[in-house]
């Protein structure tokens, strides 16, 4: 959504998502990045390519789900799912691609089955995904603390980490990190948190500009922005390597 300006309705392609993941991962390679690989964008061959592309992009993990290709955000309604066997073939293809490249990437299996098919089917799908090669499981659309606790307890029997998707304004409770840990989750992601903050700030800045005709109260210096993006480190690197372009400073 932040890249294309379009609602999350399965419009973004593999190249869109891969390029975005590579850009983010490249900002600081020491920080692990979890990428959303949607459905894998096709059959096993395409899922394998998707996985390989994300490996070379430098991400630490990617998640692949069981929605149909014409998918939507997991916190919207009327989601359609592929069969368990198709879902598991996606995970298997990702695992095979990882093995072929002899590279490390964590495969996260996500199911959206909870909303329409219930807990038992969701658990069964994720159990099969583990067998197919998933390292972490992700139950989308958890609706209560009790549901979360029961799910994590079942997954604990399989000795597999569980991811929680904490989406502001979504269908799932906004557990704190500590609450999620106590329920049994191993990691928490907070998609749209930064985007929501930017959305509010940009809207306010331009409303103020339209109303007052100036930018007073919304100034952030351009140098401050550059420094937050590594200005000083980049200049120091160039000078240390013998470059002359920035030796007098910027």
C-alpha positions as CSV (number, residue, x, y, z in Angstrom):
1,X,0.0,0.0,0.0
2,X,2.8,2.4,0.9
3,X,4.6,1.6,-2.4
4,X,1.7,1.7,-4.9
5,X,-0.9,3.8,-3.1
6,X,-3.5,1.0,-3.7
7,X,-5.5,-0.9,-1.1
8,X,-4.2,-4.4,-0.2
9,X,-6.2,-6.4,-2.7
10,X,-3.6,-8.6,-4.3
11,X,-2.5,-5.9,-6.8
12,X,1.2,-5.9,-5.9
13,X,3.3,-8.2,-7.9
14,X,6.3,-10.3,-6.8
15,X,8.7,-7.8,-8.2
16,X,6.9,-5.0,-6.4
17,X,7.2,-6.8,-3.1
18,X,10.7,-8.1,-3.6
19,X,12.0,-4.7,-4.6
20,X,10.5,-3.1,-1.6
21,X,11.9,-5.8,0.7
22,X,15.3,-5.4,-0.8
23,X,15.2,-1.6,-0.3
24,X,14.3,-1.9,3.3
25,X,16.8,-4.8,4.0
26,X,19.5,-2.7,2.4
27,X,19.1,0.2,4.7
28,X,20.8,-1.7,7.5
29,X,21.7,-5.3,6.8
30,X,22.2,-5.9,10.6
31,X,18.5,-5.6,11.2
32,X,16.4,-8.7,10.3
33,X,13.5,-8.0,7.9
34,X,10.4,-10.1,7.6
35,X,8.9,-9.9,4.1
36,X,5.3,-10.5,3.1
37,X,5.4,-12.9,0.1
38,X,1.6,-13.1,-0.1
39,X,0.6,-16.3,-1.9
40,X,4.0,-16.9,-3.5
41,X,2.5,-15.5,-6.7
42,X,1.7,-18.8,-8.5
43,X,2.4,-22.5,-8.6
44,X,5.4,-24.3,-7.0
45,X,7.9,-23.1,-9.6
46,X,6.9,-19.4,-9.0
47,X,6.9,-19.8,-5.3
48,X,10.4,-21.2,-5.6
49,X,11.4,-18.2,-7.6
50,X,9.8,-15.8,-5.1
51,X,11.7,-17.4,-2.3
52,X,15.0,-17.2,-4.2
53,X,14.4,-13.6,-5.1
54,X,13.8,-12.8,-1.4
55,X,16.9,-14.6,-0.4
56,X,19.0,-12.5,-2.7
57,X,17.1,-9.4,-1.5
58,X,18.7,-10.0,1.9
59,X,15.6,-10.5,4.0
60,X,15.7,-12.8,7.1
61,X,12.2,-14.3,6.7
62,X,9.2,-14.4,4.5
63,X,5.6,-15.5,5.0
64,X,3.5,-17.4,2.5
65,X,-0.3,-17.8,2.9
66,X,-3.2,-20.0,1.8
67,X,-5.4,-17.4,0.2
68,X,-6.2,-17.6,-3.5
69,X,-4.1,-15.5,-5.9
70,X,-6.8,-12.8,-6.0
71,X,-6.2,-12.2,-2.3
72,X,-6.9,-9.4,0.1
73,X,-5.7,-8.1,3.4
74,X,-6.1,-10.7,6.1
75,X,-8.2,-8.3,8.2
76,X,-10.9,-7.8,5.5
77,X,-13.9,-10.1,5.0
78,X,-14.9,-12.9,2.6
79,X,-11.4,-14.3,2.0
80,X,-11.1,-17.3,-0.3
81,X,-8.6,-20.1,0.4
82,X,-6.8,-22.7,-1.7
83,X,-6.9,-26.3,-0.6
84,X,-4.6,-27.6,2.1
85,X,-2.6,-29.5,-0.5
86,X,-2.0,-26.4,-2.6
87,X,-1.0,-24.4,0.5
88,X,1.4,-27.1,1.5
89,X,2.9,-27.3,-2.0
90,X,3.7,-23.6,-1.7
91,X,5.6,-24.1,1.6
92,X,7.3,-27.2,0.2
93,X,8.4,-25.2,-2.9
94,X,9.8,-22.4,-0.6
95,X,11.8,-25.0,1.4
96,X,13.1,-26.7,-1.8
97,X,14.3,-23.3,-3.1
98,X,16.0,-22.6,0.1
99,X,17.8,-25.9,0.1
100,X,18.9,-25.5,-3.6
101,X,20.5,-22.2,-2.8
102,X,22.0,-23.5,0.5
103,X,21.0,-20.2,2.1
104,X,19.3,-19.3,5.3
105,X,15.8,-17.8,5.3
106,X,13.1,-18.4,7.8
107,X,9.8,-19.7,6.2
108,X,6.7,-18.6,7.9
109,X,3.5,-20.4,7.0
110,X,0.4,-18.2,7.4
111,X,-3.2,-19.4,7.3
112,X,-6.3,-17.3,6.9
113,X,-8.6,-20.3,7.6
114,X,-9.7,-19.2,11.1
115,X,-12.4,-16.8,9.9
116,X,-14.2,-19.2,7.6
117,X,-13.2,-22.7,8.6
118,X,-12.4,-22.5,12.3
119,X,-9.6,-23.3,14.7
120,X,-9.3,-27.0,13.9
121,X,-8.9,-26.5,10.2
122,X,-6.4,-23.7,10.7
123,X,-4.3,-25.9,13.1
124,X,-4.4,-28.8,10.6
125,X,-3.2,-26.6,7.8
126,X,-0.3,-25.2,9.8
127,X,0.6,-28.6,11.1
128,X,0.9,-29.8,7.5
129,X,2.9,-26.7,6.7
130,X,5.4,-27.6,9.3
131,X,5.8,-31.0,7.8
132,X,6.3,-29.3,4.4
133,X,9.2,-27.2,5.7
134,X,7.9,-24.2,7.6
135,X,9.9,-22.9,10.5
136,X,7.3,-20.5,12.1
137,X,3.5,-20.5,12.0
138,X,1.2,-17.5,11.7
139,X,-2.6,-17.7,12.4
140,X,-4.2,-14.6,10.8
141,X,-7.2,-13.0,12.3
142,X,-7.0,-14.1,15.9
143,X,-10.1,-12.7,17.7
144,X,-9.5,-13.1,21.4
145,X,-7.0,-13.8,24.1
146,X,-8.6,-17.2,24.8
147,X,-8.4,-18.1,21.1
148,X,-4.7,-17.0,21.0
149,X,-3.8,-18.9,24.2
150,X,-5.4,-22.2,23.0
151,X,-3.8,-21.9,19.6
152,X,-0.3,-21.3,21.1
153,X,-0.7,-24.2,23.5
154,X,-1.5,-26.5,20.6
155,X,1.5,-25.3,18.6
156,X,3.8,-25.6,21.6
157,X,3.2,-29.4,21.4
158,X,4.8,-29.2,18.0
159,X,7.8,-27.1,19.2
160,X,7.3,-24.4,16.6
161,X,7.5,-20.6,17.1
162,X,4.2,-18.7,16.6
163,X,3.9,-15.2,15.1
164,X,1.3,-12.7,16.1
165,X,0.0,-10.0,13.7
166,X,-0.9,-6.9,15.7
167,X,-2.8,-4.7,13.2
168,X,-4.2,-1.4,14.4
169,X,-7.9,-1.3,13.5
170,X,-7.9,-4.9,12.5
171,X,-9.9,-7.8,13.8
172,X,-7.3,-9.0,16.3
173,X,-6.7,-7.6,19.8
174,X,-3.9,-5.1,20.2
175,X,-1.8,-7.2,22.7
176,X,1.3,-5.6,24.1
177,X,4.5,-7.4,23.5
178,X,4.4,-8.7,27.1
179,X,0.8,-9.9,26.8
180,X,1.6,-11.7,23.5
181,X,4.6,-13.4,25.1
182,X,2.5,-14.5,28.1
183,X,-0.1,-16.0,25.7
184,X,2.7,-18.0,24.0
185,X,3.7,-16.0,20.9
186,X,7.4,-16.0,19.9
187,X,7.3,-12.8,17.9
188,X,5.0,-9.9,17.1
189,X,4.7,-7.8,13.9
190,X,2.9,-4.5,13.7
191,X,2.2,-3.7,10.1
192,X,0.7,-0.3,9.2
193,X,1.9,1.2,12.5
194,X,4.5,3.4,10.8
195,X,2.2,4.0,7.7
196,X,-0.6,5.1,10.0
197,X,1.6,7.6,11.8
198,X,2.9,9.0,8.5
199,X,-0.7,9.1,7.1
200,X,-1.8,11.3,10.0
201,X,1.3,13.5,10.0
202,X,1.2,14.1,6.2
203,X,-2.5,14.9,6.3
204,X,-2.0,17.4,9.1
205,X,0.9,19.1,7.4
206,X,-0.9,19.6,4.1
207,X,-4.2,20.7,5.9
208,X,-2.2,23.3,7.7
209,X,-0.5,24.4,4.5
210,X,-3.9,24.8,2.8
211,X,-5.4,26.6,5.7
212,X,-2.5,29.0,6.6
213,X,-0.5,29.1,3.4
214,X,2.8,28.3,5.1
215,X,4.6,25.4,6.8
216,X,5.0,26.9,10.3
217,X,4.8,24.3,12.9
218,X,5.6,21.5,10.6
219,X,9.3,22.2,9.9
220,X,11.8,19.4,9.9
221,X,15.1,20.5,8.6
222,X,16.4,18.9,5.4
223,X,19.7,18.3,7.0
224,X,18.0,16.5,9.9
225,X,16.3,14.3,7.4
226,X,19.5,13.6,5.5
227,X,21.3,12.8,8.8
228,X,18.6,10.3,9.7
229,X,19.3,8.6,6.4
230,X,23.0,8.3,7.0
231,X,24.5,11.5,5.7
232,X,27.4,11.7,8.1
233,X,28.3,8.0,7.8
234,X,28.2,8.2,4.0
235,X,30.5,11.3,3.9
236,X,32.9,9.6,6.4
237,X,33.0,6.5,4.3
238,X,33.8,8.4,1.1
239,X,36.6,10.4,2.7
240,X,38.1,7.4,4.4
241,X,38.2,5.6,1.0
242,X,40.1,8.6,-0.5
243,X,37.2,10.4,-2.2
244,X,37.6,14.1,-2.8
245,X,33.9,15.1,-3.4
246,X,33.0,15.6,0.3
247,X,36.4,16.1,2.0
248,X,35.5,19.7,2.8
249,X,32.2,18.7,4.3
250,X,28.6,19.1,3.2
